[in-house]
Amino acid sequence: MINQVYQLVSPRQFEVAYKNEDIYQDQVVIRPLRMAVCAADQRYYTGSRDKNALDKKLPMALTHEGVGEVAFDNTNTFELGTKVLMVPNTPVEEDETVSENYLKSSQFRSSGLDGFMQDYVLMEPDRLVEIPESVDLDVMAYSELVSVSWHAIQRFNAKAIAKRDTFGIWGDGNLGYITSVLLRQLYPEARIYVFGKTDFKLNHFSFADETFDINHIPDDLTIDHGFECAGGKGSQAALEQIVDHINPEGAVALLGVSEYPIEVNTRLVLEKGLTLIGSSRSSAQDFADVVDLYQQYPEVLEKLSILKGKVFEIKQIEDISKVFEEDLNSTWGKTVVKWTL
């Protein structure tokens, strides 16, 4: 089969690559239906990644958040037409102690390995998670980001002390919102505090106990544990505030990605006996857990639907750049792509 792959060849420039694929190997052929644009994709599109990274990874098809439909399955795992979440993490080995998303040998879609902007994507059956027919595909499209937050919370659950009465989430964007939704569902009796800098974004966190402007946090406010979801330049200020306001022996879950090294007040970290927990990406099991969560608690999916931003239909390659340019101007939510190219 000749497959058309729509690759970013240089910042803001896409071209079609033609690849001969063997559909009779032990893989499933997926037709992408919906995708969501991620900040990591934007860093490649705009060329804001380090030049060495761009030189190593381009040309490459973008997007790693998406839903597809089974078009052909030589493994006989799925029925034709089954809707599935596509797991971007692609391990090539197993380790008894290290999760698949932390193995150096693992590959990741739209980060050195072609993402989902293809006519068809060939994937191992264990990289696919079936989803219910009745769900909104536009909302399901950004489930990868939900799985990242879920994974971070599971790592927190395994490593943090038992006292979990108050949580502080720093970051009023998509990741902060998702993390707050999941924590509210998993810890219904706990107090959830959200810290941000934009009023209209903080207004979306109606289920939180309180929201705070990061420039007006009460000096006597304390939390048991903190989740840093700010990322970028805001990571350092967020981590500094968390360390200041967290109770002794609390855990700090680090989710925000920064392109630059940040300083940490190690004196207070040591004085309070804090645990810093890093997490990155997610595993196929995290995707399966998220789908189970959606089915068990439909209200979670309802809250996450608020993140659904503009939906753009891509019919020709020129539309891809238009979507990325529009997404750069988005101030809230996830840009969704309806893939009909």
Secondary structure, DSSP 8 states (H G I E B T S, - for coil): -EEEEEEEEETTEEEEEEEE--TTSS-EEEEEEEEE--HHHHHHHHT-S-HHHHHHH-SEE---EEEEEEEEETT--S-TT-EEEE--EE-SS--SSS-GGG-TT-EEBTTTB--S-BS-EEE-GGGEEE--TTS-HHHHTTHHHHHHHHHHHHHHHHHS-S--SEEEEE--SHHHHHHHHHHHHH-TTSEEEEEES-HHHHTT-TTSSEEEETTS--TT--BSEEEE---TTHHHHHHHHHHHHB-TT-EEEE----SS-----HHHHHHHT-EEEE--S--HHHHHHHHHHHHH-HHHHHHHGGGEEEEEEE-STHHHHHHHHHHHT--SSEEEEEE--
